[in-house]
Amino acid sequence: MARRATSRARRIDPLITFDALSIEGAILQPEMIARIAAREAGEQEEIAYGLDPKEKLRDVVQTKFPLAQSLFARFVGSDRGPQALKRFLQNLFAQVFEFTDLGQTGPIESTGRFFPIGHQALGGCVPIVFAPHDKIDASSKAFSDGGRARSPSQMLQELLNVEDRALWGLVCDGVRLRLYRDNAALTRPAYLEADLERIFDADTPLMADFSALWMIVHASRFGSADAPVTDCALEHWREAGGKQGATARERLREGVEKALLELGEGFIEHPANEALRADLHEGRLSPQSYLEALLRLIYRFLFVFTAEDRDLLHLPTPEEPDAARAHARAKAIYARGYSLARLRDRSVKRHVRDRHGDGWEGVVILFGALWRGEPVLALPALGGLFANDGEPRSFEDCSLSNARLYEAIFRLAWLRTEAGLERVNWRDMETEELGSVYESLLELAPKLGGPEGFSFIGAAGNSRKTTASYYTPDSLVQALLDEALDPLIDATVDGKEGRAAIEALLSLKIIDPACGSGHFLLAAGRRVAARCAQLASPGAPSASDYRHWLREAARRCLFGVDKNPLAVELAKVALWIETVEPGKPLSFLDAHIRCGDSLLGVYGLDALQKGISDGAYKPLTGDVKAAASEWRKRNKAEREARAQGELGLIGPPRALMEAARKLEAQEEDDLFGGRGEGQGLSDIPRRRRPPSAGNRL
């Protein structure tokens, strides 16, 4: 049987590659799936799977595999109609996954809504949906709630969200089998998916993938009918994965700090970076500005790691065959010569950590290509984080040894755990988790220990440096959105349908006056995007649908302010990571996420039109009365001069606002505004211009 063209290998663990299993969202930690496959996750003894003491789990799985293959081959050889599909799925769940009490059920009513599930097991605790062949995400009236058509997967998710007796559920269309869990936020899809065609491929069957799937979705994993729904192996594995993730985040925080030190020391010590050392020594570049530039460099690494692992970095594959082959070649060139995944894999090898600088040269070319676009590598022009706009955002004119670069990448990409070396799973890590890692670094204070030293002294007197305890926890963010944003979303779309409702939602303005790393903004944007996706794709919005509408929400609805400039950068990076769309530049967020003090400033157009009241300069406790009086006189004189037309610095506020609205409404699909793509690799010099005092960082 031929492989499906859309399938691709998903690396879930550094040592185990599953071709037919993939995770969307945070339903289970990938590392936990690897441990399940290795029978190291707990609750995996033979007796836990309901086997006879004389039976061996491995032998049972090996017996089930040919049975499942036979059932699938029989189904594929049939007309694949509704009856053939029903027979296949009934036998698959009852005989292979041992849902021995699998039975049909009528529509379930819960909270005034109807759910035509069709089948259930374990006394009704596990809903199992038989979807039409190859239509797991297709909208259908057969799964509707009243007049609203739904897809099989969407119906199952909605049932799990409202039904207390069911926490986990399964849906299968004969091609894909998915495991879902209660996910009340419903801001994006979250499931474990198995590609049955790949697993049961007659030419290259995947026994390892089937074994992992069987051990995850076997009937025993869902608990029992007489036990609480939370008392089951799946839920225990999920909780254990969350705890391990917290430990991993702490290790990752330490790794990021060490990566900063490696890069900071590496640039200062390199003999070719004389101009950089001179700028630091003579005060043209402060230690704090140097640290900010290093963090922005780390943000770039973080973004590329995540985009590569999520397969979102490259331009979309063209439909025309010759163009598609050229596109595949470009991606292959990128993977072999320029990807960070390549450097990540090389970083575990000690022999690559030499004094040469070819690794950093490649990184500079990669970042330049992401700024300008590079057809040779199938890379779009992203701009944003990779823009080279004269600010100290990159070290493109500096040199760095492979020893320092690979050690920094190793610290960012790998974790040492009790079980050994584990690769950081950037693909499935929640962006809020990344924020918690990086927020703890924002308070670090750099120290230059001589001409070739760089270290941290922390933030004196600030115990919050490494705990980030003063940032809003997710539970509070979600509760705030439940009470404040959800009613506003409902009121906004009330009486509207389709595009009109979407445009109304995208006209909302949501601001966080102390945004930190953007946790609240991202959560709010997800809720707006989720409703837009449901309005635009009534069946079952895909992950790409959610990503598209989150990009629209971010660029049109979200605004934030923070006093810490690095927090502002981090908030933009978090939004960019979640909203990147293949082939499109990063949204222009500089005007939306600003560094400043939200407690001070102008809050309405009246202040611009009428001027600031003299009462604003009334002296308060601690103020110098003479200074307050002087500022009051100056304010009065400027207001009177403006009223007479002599001071036109601001211009008509409403005209200015209208121009800003028109600018906001412009599309952001082309970084160069239709003027063509940026430089290609042939235009990038082999050696960048030599460092000089006037060409810092």
C-alpha angles and dihedrals in degrees: 000000000000119000119250111258093226098056120101136171116271117203107218098165133018090245103031124060119192113197096187104035123079137169126219115192124343103307093128131000111255090226088056091054089053090051091049090052089051091045091241099116098088130249090058102116116125092254090054088061091050094251128150112262089244093055124090119219093224092052092049092051091048088052093049094051098068089042090055091045091053093049091049094047090051090051094047090050092054129074088271088228126150096277095047090047092049092051091048095049094044091053093042094054097036102039104026104032092028102232087159095175094050108147142164120260137188124242113305117227117208130163089351094305131111127230117185094200096161100203139034140174141196092046093308096311094112117050112203119193123203104207123196114270112292092347103104091135100031118116113243137174088223088074097037129133104219106311096342113101117216138183119246092250093048092049092052092049092050092049092051089050094057106026115085094195093061125057102157129032143173134224127184135177097186091264103054130028118199134191115210133185135196104286105170095174088063092187093139139355119284121184147119112244131197120197101218094189090059094044094050097036105148093219100042110015116186108226093169092054091048091049092053091046093049093051091049102045101031111131092249090063092069096059123233137300094250096050131077111273090241091059099083138103094252092056092044090051091049092052092046090050090053092053092047088049091056090053090047091052091055090050089047091052089054090047093053091050091051090047089054090052093048093051094040094051093038096058093044095049099046111108093223094059098075092133091055092051091048092051091051095044095047095044099247087120116037122215089244092053088048090053091048090053090049092051091050088053089052089050089056092052090048093051095049093046090053097042092048094049091048092047091236102119103084134069114268116272111262119238096225108093098228092046090047091054091049089049091052090051091051091052090049091052089050093049094049100042115017113021123114088222087067091052090046092056092045093049092075090062114086096203093068092062097092135135095266122105105213092112093060091043088059092048091053091051090049094051091047091051091051089052097048102022125247122217091188088066096032089244122148124220103263103173110176109082091017097048115127100209102153097272120117093267102126143027096221093138093049131084129229131187121240089238092063096038097050093045090053092048091047090054091051098043108035137052128200109221137168088266092053133256116354128184116235107250101225092165097067101025112119112244089228087060090054088051091054089052096049099037088066088061097052093084095053115122116211125225127199107214100194129311094313105030133095128176144143128255094183122226110307114237092002111118091178093071098103102020102055084205093149093066119096112267119233094246091059092045091053092046090051091050091048091056102034112024105033094058089048091051091049092049092047095056096037109126093005131103139191118342094359091059092046093051090049090053093048089053091065117108116213119184134184108197092198101030101167107181092348100262095143094041093051092048091048092047090052092056093050090045093049092056092045091050092050091050093047096041109029093180107058119319111225126227089260090053091054091046092051094051092043088056090052092047092049095051096042109027112028126085130168142176130195134167093222110080092204091053087054090052091048092050090054092047091051091052092045092052092053097042105041111130121194110260097011128101122245113273117263102252101158091098093046103045108049137177111233148093111286091195091066128054145055118317102183143028091246090073090056094045100043099027130236115310117248087232089073088073097054106133115251131192109306096016122125104244094207091053092047090051092050092051091047091054092048092049092051092049093049093047091051091046091051091049088056091050094250096114111051101157096125101038125203104335095208093051089049091051092049091052089050091051091052090050091050091052094058117110119253100206098112123046093202097043095242093308093120136266126305130252121320127218090267089062095051110094117239090234119025120234111289118269118264138173089255093051104059125175 
